């Protein structure tokens, strides 16, 4: 087994119009970055590598419609001007339902460790 550094989780940057990444949508982590107001999206590519990249308002909104296990393509469309004249990064997100897989979320076990026992009416409590 080989160790992988968790430092520098972002390994995919979109710089050119038409750049894209395809794969199984894994997750979106919220409250990331220095100010805890960014998101990081992760896709598992066909070769097994993980592609992680920063979100943006437009991209986050589109990926919010995806479920873990969806086979998606994220394609960078470049910078465009909004109606108010502000520049923003534009994206296209596509889903291929034929390549999507069903993912069962992990079940979190509930531990009673540290729980305070509650006495029933007919319990003889020593105090």
C-alpha angles and dihedrals in degrees: 000000000000126000121234123203115244090201112105098022092180109089103154126069126178112214107147128059109257096026109141145174126208128196150091112321106237108175151315119233114204131200092040131146134043094307094036091235102106135083132224120208124202129200128180107225124216091260090058096253119130119237113203123183142166119265130223131199093266094043093044091053092053095044089049085071091057126086127214106270095036113131103230143174119213112197126185114227097185131240119323135176121251122223087264091055097253119136117236138167113260125211142183120210121193130186125209104201091188091063096039119110131210113250122196111208114236115262113237113219116228113226124207090202109133093013117146112234115240117218119229118220094257096041116115103227115192094230 
